[in-house]
């Protein structure tokens, strides 16, 4: 498949000159201005037979673009179910992305036609309400994957997201990986065992110092893909939305979360509490309107006032629901950050403080001891001051270093490092996008070949089975009236689950010429008694004495066959 240079550029180059709220919400969470050229698929090169889930593929990549980089119903040919129901997605070729095509289009030409496809998720992809947009993207991602799996249960999936789409991808992958099967072994979204890879570029939910491959055995590459990306931990700082952090469940080890140092969407310095508060506020505002007008209008000002008022009310309600908040270490800024989360739900209201009467039942003033909480006020004020300063030591340096230009500036923004060849000069053989493209290509080749998915569980089971086969001796029959059957381990494919022989069917014989990893360590095999009670331990067979005083049958040393390594 040929690739051509894109003539399109990401839109929206306007610099924000409004408040810190507007900067953090847009600058740290959306794809803004950039002058960057990337390869993308030609529509004519990505023709498919039908834009329908009735057409099955060995592997499908689910792609989620950033702000303004999503297919639109009415303008793009959309995917449909076999019954004609329109799905919120479009096949690659029917929709083109300047950013993600380089990755999800890489397997084309590397596998046979009809084995692989990429699908772009339709969602608002805007900042009119960031949180609502992301939630819609997550819901649409799950809907599309579920529909494809219903038509093609053997199809494998990869999920790829960038910027705002990275947030969608993280949340969807976390839900999929942490599902619990029902009593019939079915999953509500899609079987997580069929999700072979997740790629997240500019992950706002990344943990501070987290490697690019969370949950992997090495930390330098995904499990099952031997090409190393980098050594050590990721960049300093966590994602701009720490509340979206969490584990990927069974998908751990199959996730690549790339972050460039200096990209504040995923590498925000630690002590920037005010910026995190601003980001939470911005997630609930119409930032598109603020950017479009370059200032607060009466409409956007009223919107901001409503959000701030709601947060203030929630903060005071949270404080008064606690027995003695003044005695604790939680600061008011901590409370504001907590209650400003778009998904914040207050605890069940209590009456421990709010319902306390100011006078007793006779109307007399309360005794002085009821006001003992005020004794904590001086220390609380000191904690507030110290806590505010300590949690914002990096806020002023970030604000003074043009965070918008650092993250999204044309030619300088680190939000676009994932495609830049300059990374190679820093000792990386591949850019993040190139590495992801190589990984997705290998996954597509494995899917076409029908190779078992290299999950941790499957690889560990294969390792133990090979070890069992190499450690199990082949014994000769002892000199007794009964013959002990040799213990034979079943043959297992290199990456597959163990083959359990059916009742009455002899187990397949292990091929002694099969290669074995010389680094594997033998594990003991549990001895099993023969029909007469003889115990076979790999070297001696002993028949227990009979009920009479007759001497027991002595032992015979069996012949042990060791499968050579290599």
C-alpha positions in Angstrom: 0.0 0.0 0.0 1.4 3.4 -0.9 1.5 6.3 1.4 1.4 9.9 0.5 2.2 13.2 2.2 -0.7 14.9 3.6 -1.6 18.4 2.4 -4.0 19.0 5.3 -2.9 20.6 8.5 -4.6 20.5 11.9 -6.8 23.5 12.3 -7.1 26.0 15.0 -3.9 28.0 15.5 -5.2 30.7 17.7 -3.2 31.3 20.9 -5.2 31.5 24.1 -5.0 34.8 25.9 -7.6 34.2 28.4 -7.4 32.8 31.9 -5.4 29.8 33.3 -8.7 27.9 33.3 -8.9 28.2 29.5 -5.2 27.3 29.1 -5.2 24.2 31.1 -8.5 23.0 29.7 -7.5 23.4 26.1 -3.8 23.5 26.2 -3.5 20.4 28.3 -6.3 18.4 26.9 -6.9 19.1 23.2 -5.0 19.1 19.9 -4.6 22.7 18.9 -2.2 24.4 16.6 0.7 22.8 14.9 2.7 22.8 11.7 3.5 19.1 11.2 3.3 16.8 8.2 2.6 13.1 8.6 1.9 10.3 6.2 -1.7 9.3 5.9 -3.6 6.7 3.9 -5.0 7.4 0.5 -8.7 6.7 0.4 -8.2 4.9 -2.9 -5.6 2.6 -1.3 -7.9 1.6 1.5 -10.9 0.4 -0.4 -13.0 -2.3 1.3 -15.8 -4.5 0.0 -18.4 -3.3 2.4 -18.6 -0.8 5.3 -20.4 -3.4 7.4 -19.6 -5.6 10.4 -20.8 -8.5 8.2 -17.2 -8.3 6.7 -14.9 -10.0 9.2 -11.2 -9.4 9.6 -8.5 -11.2 11.6 -7.8 -7.9 13.3 -9.4 -4.5 13.6 -7.7 -1.4 15.0 -10.1 1.0 16.7 -8.8 4.5 16.2 -9.9 7.5 18.3 -8.6 10.9 17.1 -8.2 14.1 19.0 -10.0 17.4 18.9 -11.6 18.0 15.5 -10.2 14.6 14.2 -13.3 12.4 14.0 -15.7 11.3 11.3 -19.0 13.1 11.1 -22.4 11.5 10.3 -23.8 12.9 7.1 -20.3 13.7 5.8 -18.6 10.3 6.1 -19.7 6.9 5.0 -20.4 5.2 8.3 -20.1 1.5 9.4 -23.3 -0.5 9.7 -24.4 -3.7 11.2 -25.7 -6.6 9.0 -29.3 -5.4 9.7 -28.5 -1.8 8.5 -28.1 -0.1 11.8 -25.7 2.8 11.6 -22.7 2.6 14.0 -20.7 5.6 15.3 -17.6 4.7 13.2 -16.1 4.8 9.7 -13.6 2.6 8.1 -10.1 4.0 7.4 -10.2 5.3 3.8 -13.7 6.6 4.2 -12.1 8.8 6.9 -8.5 10.1 7.0 -6.5 11.3 10.0 -3.3 13.3 9.7 -2.2 11.9 13.1 -3.3 8.3 13.5 -3.2 6.9 9.9 0.6 6.4 10.1 0.0 3.9 12.9 -3.2 2.1 12.1 -2.4 2.1 8.4 0.9 0.4 8.8 -0.3 -3.3 8.6 -1.8 -2.7 5.2 0.4 -4.2 2.6 2.1 -6.3 5.3 -0.8 -8.8 5.5 -3.1 -10.2 2.9 -6.1 -8.2 1.8 -9.2 -8.8 3.9 -7.2 -9.8 7.0 -6.9 -6.3 8.6 -8.9 -3.1 8.8 -9.0 0.1 10.9 -12.1 1.8 12.1 -12.3 5.5 13.3 -14.7 6.2 16.2 -17.2 9.0 15.7 -17.7 11.3 18.7 -18.0 15.1 19.3 -14.2 15.5 19.6 -14.6 19.1 20.8 -14.2 21.3 23.9 -17.8 22.5 24.1 -17.9 20.2 27.1 -14.8 18.1 27.4 -16.1 15.6 29.8 -19.3 15.0 27.9 -17.3 14.6 24.7 -15.0 12.0 26.2 -17.8 10.1 27.8 -19.6 9.9 24.4 -16.3 8.7 22.8 -16.0 5.9 25.4 -19.6 4.8 24.9 -19.3 4.8 21.1 -16.0 2.8 21.3 -17.7 0.1 23.4 -20.7 0.0 21.1 -18.6 -0.4 18.0 -16.4 -3.1 19.4 -19.4 -5.0 20.8 -21.1 -4.9 17.4 -18.0 -6.1 15.5 -17.5 -8.9 18.0 -21.1 -9.9 17.7 -20.7 -10.4 14.0 -17.1 -11.7 14.1 -16.3 -13.3 17.4 -12.9 -14.4 16.4 -11.7 -10.9 15.4 -8.9 -9.4 17.5 -8.8 -5.7 18.4 -6.2 -3.0 19.0 -7.3 0.4 20.3 -5.3 3.6 19.4 -6.0 7.1 20.7 -4.3 10.5 20.6 -4.8 13.6 22.7 -8.5 13.9 23.6 -8.8 10.5 22.0 -6.1 9.2 24.3 -8.4 9.9 27.3 -11.2 8.0 25.5 -8.9 5.1 24.8 -7.6 4.9 28.4 -11.1 4.9 29.9 -12.4 2.4 27.4 -9.4 0.1 27.9 -9.7 0.2 31.6 -13.3 -0.8 31.5 -12.6 -3.6 29.1 -9.7 -5.0 31.0 -11.4 -4.9 34.3 -14.7 -6.6 33.2 -16.0 -9.6 35.0 -17.6 -12.4 32.9 -21.1 -13.4 33.7 -22.2 -16.9 34.7 -22.0 -18.0 31.1 -18.5 -16.7 30.6 -19.7 -13.8 28.5 -18.4 -10.2 28.7 -20.6 -7.1 28.5 -18.4 -5.2 26.1 -15.9 -7.6 24.4 -13.8 -10.4 25.6 -10.6 -8.7 26.9 -8.6 -11.7 25.8 -9.3 -10.6 22.2 -7.8 -7.1 22.7 -4.2 -7.6 21.7 -2.9 -4.1 22.0 -3.7 -0.5 23.3 -1.7 2.5 22.1 -2.2 5.8 24.0 -0.4 9.0 22.8 -0.3 11.9 25.3 -2.1 10.0 28.1 -3.7 12.5 30.6 -4.3 9.7 33.1 -0.7 8.6 33.2 1.0 8.2 36.7 4.1 10.1 37.6 7.2 8.2 36.5 5.2 5.4 34.9 6.9 3.4 32.1 5.6 3.5 28.6 4.4 -0.1 29.0 2.4 -0.3 32.3 2.1 -3.8 33.6 4.6 -5.3 31.2 7.3 -7.7 32.4 10.2 -5.6 31.2 8.9 -2.0 31.2 10.7 -1.5 28.0 8.3 -3.1 25.5 4.9 -4.8 25.5 4.7 -8.4 26.5 5.2 -10.6 23.4 6.9 -7.9 21.3 10.7 -8.0 21.6 11.7 -4.6 20.2 12.7 -2.3 23.1 11.5 1.2 23.0 13.3 2.8 25.9 14.9 1.9 29.3 14.0 3.2 32.7 10.8 5.1 33.7 8.8 7.6 31.8 9.2 11.4 32.1 8.7 13.2 35.3 5.2 14.4 36.2 1.8 12.8 35.9 -1.0 13.4 33.5 -3.2 16.5 33.7 -6.1 14.4 34.8 -4.9 12.3 37.7 -8.5 11.3 38.6 -8.6 9.2 35.4 -5.7 7.0 36.6 -6.2 3.3 37.1 -5.1 -0.2 36.1 -5.9 -2.0 32.9 -6.7 -5.3 34.5 -6.0 -8.2 32.3 -4.8 -5.8 29.6 -1.7 -4.9 31.7 1.3 -5.7 29.6 -0.5 -5.1 26.3 -0.6 -1.3 26.7 1.8 1.3 25.2 1.3 4.8 26.8 3.7 7.3 25.2 4.4 10.7 26.8 7.0 13.3 25.7 8.8 15.3 28.4 7.4 18.8 28.2 3.9 17.7 27.0 1.8 19.0 29.9 -1.1 16.8 28.9 0.8 13.8 30.3 3.8 15.2 32.2 2.5 17.9 34.4 5.0 18.7 37.3 4.0 17.3 40.7 3.2 20.4 42.7 0.7 22.2 40.5 -2.5 21.9 42.5 -4.0 25.1 41.1 -3.5 23.9 37.5 -5.3 20.7 38.4 -8.2 22.7 39.8 -8.3 24.8 36.7 -8.3 21.7 34.5 -11.2 20.3 36.5 -13.1 23.5 36.1 -12.3 23.7 32.4 -13.6 20.2 31.8 -17.1 21.5 32.6 -16.9 24.7 30.5 -17.5 25.5 26.8 -13.8 26.1 26.1 -14.5 26.2 22.4 -16.6 29.3 22.9 -14.0 30.9 25.2 -11.3 30.3 22.5 -13.5 31.5 19.7 -14.3 34.8 21.4 -10.8 35.1 22.9 -12.3 36.4 26.1 -15.2 35.8 28.5 -18.5 36.9 27.1 -21.7 37.3 29.1 -22.7 33.7 28.1 -19.3 32.1 28.9 -19.0 34.3 32.0 -22.3 33.0 33.3 -21.3 29.5 32.5 -18.0 29.9 34.5 -19.9 31.5 37.4 -22.3 28.6 37.5 -19.6 26.0 37.6 -17.6 27.8 40.3 -20.7 28.3 42.4 -21.6 24.6 42.2 -18.0 23.7 43.2 -18.1 26.1 46.2 -21.4 24.7 47.5 -20.2 21.2 47.1 -17.0 22.1 49.0 -18.8 23.5 52.0 -21.2 20.6 52.1 -18.3 18.2 52.1 -16.6 20.0 55.0 -19.7 20.3 57.1 -20.4 16.5 56.6 -17.3 15.8 58.6 -17.2 15.5 62.4 -14.2 17.8 62.9 -12.7 19.0 59.7 -10.6 21.6 61.4 -8.6 18.9 63.2 -7.7 17.1 60.0 -4.9 17.6 57.5 -7.1 18.1 54.5 -6.8 21.7 53.1 -9.6 23.7 51.5 -7.7 23.5 48.2 -7.7 19.7 48.5 -11.5 19.8 49.0 -11.9 22.1 46.0 -9.9 19.7 43.8 -11.9 16.7 45.0 -15.4 18.2 44.5 -14.5 19.9 41.2 -14.1 16.5 39.5 -16.9 16.2 36.9 -17.9 12.8 38.2 -17.8 13.8 41.9 -20.6 12.4 44.0 -21.0 13.6 47.5 -21.1 11.1 50.3 -24.4 10.3 52.0 -25.3 13.4 53.9 -25.0 13.2 57.7 -26.4 15.4 60.4 -23.5 15.2 62.8 -22.7 18.9 62.3 -25.5 20.4 60.3 -28.3 19.2 62.7 -26.5 20.2 65.9 -28.7 22.8 67.7 -27.2 26.1 68.8 -29.2 25.9 72.1 -30.2 23.0 74.3 -33.7 21.7 74.6 -34.5 24.5 77.2 -33.3 27.2 74.9 -30.1 27.8 77.0 -26.8 28.4 75.2 -24.6 25.3 74.6 -21.7 24.7 77.0 -18.3 26.0 76.0 -16.9 22.5 75.3 -19.2 22.2 72.3 -17.1 24.9 70.6 -13.8 23.1 71.2 -13.4 22.6 67.4 -12.5 26.3 67.2 -9.3 25.5 69.1 -8.0 23.9 66.0 -8.5 27.0 63.9 -5.0 28.6 64.3 -3.2 25.3 63.3 -5.7 24.8 60.5 -4.8 28.2 59.0 -1.1 27.4 59.2 -1.7 24.1 57.4 -3.7 25.9 54.7 -0.9 28.3 54.1 1.9 25.7 54.1 -0.2 23.3 52.1 -1.1 25.8 49.4 2.6 26.9 49.0 3.9 23.3 49.0 1.4 22.0 46.6 2.1 24.8 44.1 5.8 25.2 44.0 5.8 24.3 40.3 2.8 26.2 39.3 4.5 29.6 38.9 7.5 28.2 36.9 5.1 26.4 34.6 3.0 29.5 34.1 6.1 31.6 33.5 7.5 29.3 30.8 4.7 29.7 28.2 2.9 26.4 28.8 0.8 26.9 25.7 3.8 27.2 23.5 5.6 24.4 25.3 2.8 22.0 24.7 1.0 23.2 21.6 3.1 25.8 20.0 3.7 25.5 16.2 7.1 23.9 15.7 7.8 23.8 19.5 4.9 22.0 21.1 5.9 18.7 22.7 2.3 17.5 22.1 3.5 16.5 18.6 6.8 14.9 19.4 5.3 11.5 18.8 5.8 11.9 15.0 9.1 13.9 15.0 12.3 12.4 13.6 14.1 14.5 16.2 13.5 11.8 18.7 16.0 9.6 16.8 18.7 12.1 17.7 18.0 11.5 21.3 18.9 7.8 21.1 15.5 6.4 20.1 15.7 4.3 16.9 12.0 4.9 16.3 9.6 7.7 17.1 6.6 6.8 19.2 4.3 6.6 16.2 6.8 4.4 14.3 7.2 2.1 17.2 3.4 1.8 17.5 3.1 1.1 13.8 5.7 -1.7 14.0 3.9 -3.3 17.0 0.5 -3.1 15.3 2.0 -4.7 12.2 3.3 -7.6 14.2 0.0 -8.1 15.9 -1.8 -8.1 12.6 0.6 -10.7 11.2 0.1 -12.9 14.2 -3.7 -12.6 13.8 -3.5 -13.5 10.1 -1.3 -16.5 11.0 -3.7 -17.6 13.7 -1.1 -17.5 16.4 -2.5 -17.7 19.9 -2.6 -14.4 21.7 0.5 -13.9 23.8 -1.1 -13.0 27.1 0.8 -13.5 30.4 -1.4 -16.4 31.3 -0.9 -18.3 28.0 2.8 -17.7 28.0 3.2 -18.9 31.6 1.1 -22.0 31.0 3.2 -22.8 27.9 6.4 -22.4 29.9 5.2 -24.7 32.7 4.1 -27.3 30.2 7.4 -27.3 28.4 9.2 -27.6 31.7 7.0 -30.5 32.8 7.7 -32.3 29.5 11.4 -31.9 29.9 11.5 -33.0 33.6 9.2 -36.0 33.3 11.1 -39.3 32.9 10.1 -42.3 30.8 10.2 -45.4 33.0 10.4 -49.1 32.4 8.0 -51.5 33.9 9.0 -52.7 37.4 9.5 -56.4 38.1 6.1 -57.0 39.7 2.9 -58.6 38.7 1.4 -55.2 37.7 2.8 -52.7 35.2 3.0 -49.0 36.1 2.0 -46.7 33.2 4.6 -44.1 32.3 3.8 -40.5 33.2 3.5 -38.5 29.9 2.9 -34.8 29.7 0.7 -33.5 26.9 2.1 -31.7 24.0 1.4 -28.0 23.9 1.8 -25.5 21.1 4.4 -22.8 21.8 1.9 -20.1 22.8 -1.3 -22.1 23.2 -3.3 -23.4 26.2 -2.5 -27.0 27.4 -4.3 -29.7 25.5 -6.1 -31.9 27.9 -6.7 -35.5 26.6 -10.2 -36.8 26.7 -11.1 -39.7 29.0 -10.0 -43.0 27.5 -7.8 -41.4 24.8 -4.0 -41.8 25.4 -2.1 -38.5 25.7 0.1 -37.5 22.7 3.7 -38.4 23.0 6.1 -35.5 23.5 8.5 -35.1 20.5 12.0 -35.5 22.0 13.4 -33.4 19.2 11.3 -30.4 20.0 13.4 -27.3 20.9 13.4 -26.2 24.5 14.6 -22.9 25.9 17.8 -23.7 27.8 17.1 -20.9 30.2 14.0 -22.5 31.6 14.2 -24.1 35.0 12.9 -27.6 35.6 10.0 -28.0 38.0 9.2 -31.1 40.0 6.5 -33.5 38.7 4.1 -34.9 41.4 4.7 -38.7 41.6 1.6 -40.9 40.9 0.9 -44.4 42.2 0.3 -47.3 39.7 -2.7 -49.6 39.8 -1.1 -51.7 42.5 -0.1 -48.8 44.7 3.5 -48.5 43.5 4.9 -45.1 43.6 6.9 -43.8 40.6 9.3 -41.0 41.6 11.5 -41.0 38.5 14.2 -43.2 39.8 12.9 -46.1 41.9 9.6 -47.9 41.9 8.6 -49.5 45.3 5.7 -51.8 45.7 4.3 -51.5 49.3 4.3 -54.8 51.3 1.3 -57.1 51.0 -0.9 -58.0 53.9 1.2 -61.2 54.3 4.7 -61.4 55.6 6.1 -62.0 52.1 9.0 -59.9 51.1 8.0 -56.9 48.9 8.9 -56.7 45.3 12.2 -54.9 44.9 12.8 -51.9 42.7 14.0 -51.5 39.2 15.8 -48.4 38.0 13.9 -47.0 35.0 15.4 -45.5 31.9 15.2 -41.7 31.9 15.1 -39.9 28.6 16.1 -36.2 28.8 15.0 -34.0 26.0 18.1 -32.1 24.8 18.0 -28.3 25.0 18.2 -26.1 22.0 
